Amino acid sequence: MAYIGTKPTIGNFQICDAISVVNGQAAYTMQVGSVNVIPQSANHMIVSLNGTIQKPNSSFTVSGSTITFASNLVTNDVIDFIQILGDVLDLGVPSDATVTNAKISYPLAQSGAVVSQFNRTSDNGTIANFQKDGTVVGSLGTDSTGDFVIDGSSGHSGIRFKDTVLVPKQNGSDVDNTIDLGKSDKRWKDLYLGGGVFLGGTGTANKLDDYEEGTWTPLVDGASLGAVGYYKKIGKICLVHFGNQTNAALALNNGDDYDISGLPFSMMNDGGDAWKYGSVPSASFADATASYYSQPLTGRQNNSGAIHIMNRSGVNVSSSDPVNISMVYSTT
């Protein structure tokens, strides 16, 4: 707002409580609502005595909440009123419903301290509502247990922060098996878990607690092929694969058997029946005539934790034939 001349001083204007004159006394305490008040200076006051406005710092002075007149007052003197104009640039306490957005400086900022604080007292419930064009689109608050909650509008999801659990919510209530995390065309990227994932149910049998890919060094009857093996482990099931293109010194003659060791993970073994966690291996290979075969092999775990395989395909595989072998086994 523009002004002609000096801009008026903005203050917290107050009328002091009535003061009874004491004969022969010059100093009096100023109060508003029975609470001591301290003007910024005598120049920030209007004082009327016996119907006459008094001159600041001449007819009276102030120190703290005490006003002292230039001379002692007598019984017939009357202090008509004392008006405190307020501190320069101090608005005091605004009237209810008078502070609008235009009077607030955005963004709110505070260096090294809390910028804003909302405190709901007495009971749990909504602490802050968020609206768009007068319609609530979300809220922050606490539920009946005191947990912090974020709620969306009607029909929308929310979340409850409960000790070590994040609980899904919808329409202001906890829900089960209702809220999705992402969608087909709005996916999250990577998920890092220190535990497991329960798929299709909440029982122990539904928990997937491990997935891993890597390489291993296969040994055949204790000797290395000089080839790199690969594995994928899903839960307790491990798929291993190894092979060679040429001259890997692995002959799988019909009827021969071998122990495959060096497995990337220990094989399950209950001690009572070490054979029952065996594998169902398969092999693909080409013989000396370049004829290609894909044959199952018999296989099972032996007592030393290796996989014992036997070629019963009816086809001999020489050490110069390319061969690839895949096996699946149960881990501890």
N, C-alpha and C positions, 0 to 999 in steps of 0.2 A: 504494500500500500504506500502511495506517495504522500508526503506531508509538505506544507508550507512552513518554513522555519525549522526549528529543532524538532526532531522526532520525539514524541512523548516517551517518558520513562515507563517501562513496563514493570509492574511490581505486583506484590501480593497485598492488596489493600485490606487493612483490618482496623476495626474500631475496638479500642481497649474497653475492658470492663469498667464500670463506674467506680470512681475512687472517692472515698469519703475524706474530707479535709480534716486534718488534726491541727488544732490550734498550736501555733508556734513551730510547725514542722514544714521543712522545705522539700524533703526527699520522699518520693513515693515509688512503689513497685508497680510496674505495668504488666497486666495480664490480659489474655484473651481466652475465654472459656476456662478461667481459673488456672491457666498455665502461663508461666512467665514468658514474655516475648522480648526480643532484643532487636531494636531498629538498627539499620546500618549506620545512621548518624542522626543528629538533631535535624539536619536539613531534609531528612526523609520523613518528617512528622508535621502534622498540623495540630496545634494545641490551642484550645479555647479556654480562657480563664475569665470568669465573670463577664461573659459575652464578648470578650476581646481576644482576637487572634494574637498569639504570642510570637515574638521574634526568636528564631532558633539561635542558640549559642549566645544569646544576650539575655532574653527573658527566662530562658531555661537551658539546661545542658542535659545530656544523657550519658550514662555509663552502664553498659550491659542492659539490664532490664529496669534500671533505676532512672527516673526523671527527677531532676533537682531544679526547683525554681530559684530565681535570682534572690528572692527574699522569702522569709518564713511566711506561710499562709496563716490566716486567722480564721476564727470560727465562721464568720459570715461569707468567706470566700467559697466559690463554687467552681470546680473543674468541670466545665460543660462537656468536653469530649477530648479524647486524644486519638487521632487517626494516624496509623502507620502506613506510609505509602509503599513500603516493601523495599527489598534489595534491588539495586539496579540490575536489569537483565534476569532477575529471578521471578519466574512466573508464579511461584508458589504452587498450590494445589489447584489444577484446573477443575472447573465444574464438571459434573457428570455428563457424559455423552457430548463433550465439546471438542475432543481431540480427533481430528479427521486424518486421513492418509496424507493430505497435502501438508500437514503440520509435522510429519515425521520424515526424517532424513534417511533415505535408503542408499546403499545397503546398510543394515545395522552392523556395526563393527566395534570390536573391543580387543585391544592388543593384550595377549597373554592372560585373558580372563574369560569367564563365561559370558557369552553375548546376550543370551536371553534365558529366562527360567520360568517354568510354569509349575505351580504347586497346587495340586488338588488335595484338600484336607478332608478329614473325617472318614470318607468311605472310598471304595474303588469305583471306577467308571471311566468315562471319556475325559481326557485331559485337554485335548485340542481337536477341533473339527476343521476340516478343510473343505471349502466349497468352490463350486464353479457356477457362476450366474445364480447364486442363491441355493443351489442344490448340493448336499453333502456328497463328496466323492471319496472321502476317506477320513480316518480318525486315528489318533494315538491315545492310549490309555492303559488301564489295568483291569484285569478280570477279577472275578470274585476271590481268587486265590492270591491276588497281588502281583501276578505275572504281567510283564509288559506285553502289550498286544498292538499290532498294526492291523487295522481292519479296512477293507475296501467298502465301496457302496453296496447296495443290495444286489445280490447275485454274483458278487465278485469275491475273490479269494483274499485271505489275510494270513497272518502268522502270529503264533504265540511263542514267546521266549521263556521256556520252562527249564530251569536249572541246566541240565546237559542235553536238552531235547528241543528241537524246533518243531512245533506242532502246527499242522495246516488248519486253516479256518475258512469258513464260508458263511456269509450272512451273520457274522458275529458269533458263530459257534464252532467248536472243534469238529472236524470231520475226518472220516477214515476212508482211504482208497477212493478219493474223489478228485483231488487236485493233481494236475500234471506239472512236471518240471520241464518247461520248454514245450515246443510243438514241432511238427514235421518241417516247417520252414523257418523256425525261430529256435535254433538249437543252441545249447550251451557248448562250450568248446571242450576243455579237459576237466576231468573229475578226479581229484586226488583223495584217496581213501586209505586210512590206516587199518580199517577193519574189513568187513565183507558187505555183500549185497544180498538181500533176501528177494528171490525171484519167484513169483507165483504163489507165495505163501509166507508165513512167518515162523515156521518150524525150523529146527536144526537142519533137516534134510533139504530145505530151500536156500540155504546159505552158500553163496559162492564167495570164497575168501581168498582166492588166488588165481592169477593169470600171469603167465610169463612166457617169453620167447627167448631163444638163445642157441648157442652152439655147444657141442660136446665132442669128445674124442673116442670113437668106438674102438673097442678091442675085441678081436675074434680069437677065442681060445688063448687070451692073454697077450696077443700080439697086435700091434697097431697096423691098420690098413694104410696109414698115411693119408687118410681122407678125413674131412671135417663132417661131423654129423650135426643135424639140426633138430630142435625140439620145440613143442608147444605144450605147456602145462595149463590145464583148466581144472581148477579145484584139485582133486586127488588123482585125476587121470592125466597121463603124460603120453603124448604121441612123439615118437622118435623116428628119425629117418637118416639113413646114410647110404652111400653108394660110391661107385667109381665109374669112370668112363672106360678106362683100359688098364690092364696090368696091375690090378690091385691085390693080386695073390689071394683072391677069395674064390675057391672052387666049391660049388654046391652040387656035388654029384648026388644023383638020386640015392636016397637011403642014408646019406651022411648026416651027421649032427654036429652042432657047434654051440659054444657058450658065448653069448654077446654080453660083454661087461663094459665098465666105464660109463654107465648110465648117469645122466645128469642129476637124478634124484634117487634116493634110496627106495627100493621096492618094498611094498607092504609085505609083512611076514608075521603071522601070528604065532609062529613057533610050532604049532600043532600040525598044520598042513601047509607046508611051504609051497606046495604046487598050485594051490587053488587061485592064486592071484596072477596066473600066467597070462601070456600075451596071445593075440591072434595075429601073427606076422604074415606079411605077404611080400612077394618079390616080383619084380619085373626085370627081365634080362633078355639078352640076345645071344644065341649060341654061335658056334663057329661058322655056320652057314648064313648068318645074319638074319635068322628067323627070330622073331620077337615073341616072347611069352610073358604072360602075367599069371602067376600061380600062387595059390596059398601055401604057406608052410605051417607045419605044426609047431607050436611053441608053448612053453610054460616056464614059470620061474623055477630055478633050481635052488638048492639049499644055500648057496653062497651069495644069493642076491642078483645073479645074472639071469638073462633070458636064454633058455635052452631051446634051440630051434633044430628042426630036421626037415630035409627035403624029401618029400614023398610025392613029388609032382610027376615022376616018371621021366623027367628030363634032366640030363647032366649039364651043369654049368661049369665051364672051365675057368681057370684063373685069368684068362685073357678076354673073357666075355664081359661086356658092360653089365652091371647089375645094380639095382636099387632095392633096398629093403626098408620097409616101414613096419613099426611095431607099436602096440599100445599096451601100457601096463599101469597098475595101480601103485600109487606112492604112499608113503607113510603119512 
